Amino acid sequence: MSRTVYSRSLLFILAAALSLPLEAKLLKPSMNGEEKEILIVNSKRRLYYPIGGEGLQYIVEGPTRLEFISRYPVIKKKKQSHPYHFTIVLDGEDTVMVNHRYKVQKSIRSVQHPKHRYTYSGNYFINLGQGTHNIELLHGDGLKYPVLLRVLAKEFESLGKHKEILMPMVFQRTVKLVSNKKEVDYYECTHELPLQVEADGKKTLRIMNRLEFSGAMGQEESYRLRVRKGEKIVGTYYFNTERSSESRILGKADRVPGRWRSCEITVPQGKHTYSMEVADRGKTVLTRFILY
């Protein structure tokens, strides 16, 4: 089994028309889901499953987008951030190592363990293609307590016509990409040079993105895009892509764009600023932002 953050064929965004996730559905583990913990979050009961020594297993029908919402239990009232991690194994072949670090969210309470405290939620996203998929979640090495997790699945539907293209507040340069004989503006995003956009809700922000392939890269590559709102990480999005044979970057004959990928963020009522960065050093991702 591969233990690296890479996938040959499993993970990809649907190559259909623009799409957005429908209402999320909480998934129940197909194996080892007998133990449960109910947390009170914003006066609502939320069901979590501890990742024990035998892990958790899910059988999921694609295409769908999975959201892994995790929290770590804290027994003592410590103010510092608490690191935790777990592993996602996809179809017994590809492995994703998920690492989070969050402070305690004082408003969270447990029905079963009222004296315990819990961190802010870590959100990790993976898109699955057509077919039946086996998702295995493994306990992190060296952790004193099991990570609590809930997995949500979202299907897709058409975007519609009402959408607005957003321009980053500060950006280094505009990159023109030619696809299907049309020029489209993208913006370079790296680990060192993140991008910021301002969005008015209540709407959905879609981040269209393409990895920029250099000559040293292979035919397929994986990458991660991290989205923040202030100091809080909204989510870390994992993608796998391949070189596009239909698109090219103007003025960069030595660079090839990857096939397009996307992720969506729910923008609440009011005006909000989001920051996007590439979690992998040394990689450049071309991005554009659509609000609808």
ChimeraX attribute file (.defattr): number of C-alpha atoms within 10 A of each C-alpha:
attribute: neighborCount
match mode: 1-to-1
recipient: residues
	/A:1	9
	/A:2	12
	/A:3	13
	/A:4	11
	/A:5	19
	/A:6	21
	/A:7	20
	/A:8	15
	/A:9	13
	/A:10	18
	/A:11	21
	/A:12	23
	/A:13	22
	/A:14	18
	/A:15	11
	/A:16	7
	/A:17	10
	/A:18	14
	/A:19	19
	/A:20	22
	/A:21	18
	/A:22	14
	/A:23	10
	/A:24	14
	/A:25	13
	/A:26	15
	/A:27	14
	/A:28	19
	/A:29	19
	/A:30	14
	/A:31	13
	/A:32	17
	/A:33	17
	/A:34	11
	/A:35	10
	/A:36	14
	/A:37	16
	/A:38	17
	/A:39	21
	/A:40	14
	/A:41	13
	/A:42	10
	/A:43	10
	/A:44	9
	/A:45	14
	/A:46	14
	/A:47	16
	/A:48	22
	/A:49	22
	/A:50	23
	/A:51	24
	/A:52	18
	/A:53	12
	/A:54	12
	/A:55	19
	/A:56	23
	/A:57	20
	/A:58	19
	/A:59	16
	/A:60	18
	/A:61	14
	/A:62	17
	/A:63	21
	/A:64	22
	/A:65	21
	/A:66	22
	/A:67	23
	/A:68	18
	/A:69	18
	/A:70	25
	/A:71	26
	/A:72	27
	/A:73	19
	/A:74	17
	/A:75	12
	/A:76	9
	/A:77	12
	/A:78	11
	/A:79	9
	/A:80	10
	/A:81	13
	/A:82	17
	/A:83	13
	/A:84	25
	/A:85	21
	/A:86	21
	/A:87	18
	/A:88	23
	/A:89	20
	/A:90	19
	/A:91	15
	/A:92	13
	/A:93	15
	/A:94	19
	/A:95	20
	/A:96	19
	/A:97	14
	/A:98	17
	/A:99	14
	/A:100	20
	/A:101	17
	/A:102	19
	/A:103	17
	/A:104	21
	/A:105	15
	/A:106	11
	/A:107	13
	/A:108	17
	/A:109	20
	/A:110	18
	/A:111	12
	/A:112	11
	/A:113	13
	/A:114	10
	/A:115	12
	/A:116	15
	/A:117	21
	/A:118	24
	/A:119	22
	/A:120	22
	/A:121	23
	/A:122	24
	/A:123	20
	/A:124	21
	/A:125	19
	/A:126	21
	/A:127	24
	/A:128	21
	/A:129	18
	/A:130	13
	/A:131	11
	/A:132	13
	/A:133	18
	/A:134	15
	/A:135	18
	/A:136	20
	/A:137	21
	/A:138	21
	/A:139	21
	/A:140	21
	/A:141	11
	/A:142	8
	/A:143	13
	/A:144	10
	/A:145	16
	/A:146	21
	/A:147	21
	/A:148	22
	/A:149	24
	/A:150	19
	/A:151	22
	/A:152	18
	/A:153	23
	/A:154	19
	/A:155	16
	/A:156	15
	/A:157	12
	/A:158	12
	/A:159	13
	/A:160	11
	/A:161	7
	/A:162	7
	/A:163	14
	/A:164	11
	/A:165	12
	/A:166	15
	/A:167	17
	/A:168	19
	/A:169	11
	/A:170	11
	/A:171	14
	/A:172	12
	/A:173	11
	/A:174	13
	/A:175	18
	/A:176	18
	/A:177	20
	/A:178	16
	/A:179	14
	/A:180	8
	/A:181	9
	/A:182	9
	/A:183	15
	/A:184	13
	/A:185	14
	/A:186	21
	/A:187	20
	/A:188	21
	/A:189	25
	/A:190	19
	/A:191	18
	/A:192	14
	/A:193	15
	/A:194	19
	/A:195	23
	/A:196	20
	/A:197	16
	/A:198	14
	/A:199	22
	/A:200	16
	/A:201	16
	/A:202	13
	/A:203	16
	/A:204	19
	/A:205	25
	/A:206	21
	/A:207	19
	/A:208	18
	/A:209	24
	/A:210	25
	/A:211	28
	/A:212	18
	/A:213	22
	/A:214	14
	/A:215	9
	/A:216	6
	/A:217	10
	/A:218	10
	/A:219	13
	/A:220	15
	/A:221	18
	/A:222	16
	/A:223	20
	/A:224	19
	/A:225	22
	/A:226	19
	/A:227	23
	/A:228	16
	/A:229	14
	/A:230	11
	/A:231	7
	/A:232	12
	/A:233	21
	/A:234	20
	/A:235	22
	/A:236	25
	/A:237	21
	/A:238	22
	/A:239	26
	/A:240	24
	/A:241	24
	/A:242	21
	/A:243	23
	/A:244	17
	/A:245	11
	/A:246	13
	/A:247	19
	/A:248	21
	/A:249	19
	/A:250	13
	/A:251	10
	/A:252	11
	/A:253	8
	/A:254	10
	/A:255	15
	/A:256	23
	/A:257	24
	/A:258	25
	/A:259	20
	/A:260	21
	/A:261	20
	/A:262	22
	/A:263	23
	/A:264	18
	/A:265	17
	/A:266	13
	/A:267	19
	/A:268	13
	/A:269	11
	/A:270	10
	/A:271	11
	/A:272	14
	/A:273	14
	/A:274	19
	/A:275	19
	/A:276	24
	/A:277	22
	/A:278	23
	/A:279	19
	/A:280	15
	/A:281	11
	/A:282	9
	/A:283	17
	/A:284	22
	/A:285	24
	/A:286	22
	/A:287	23
	/A:288	21
	/A:289	20
	/A:290	16
	/A:291	20
	/A:292	19
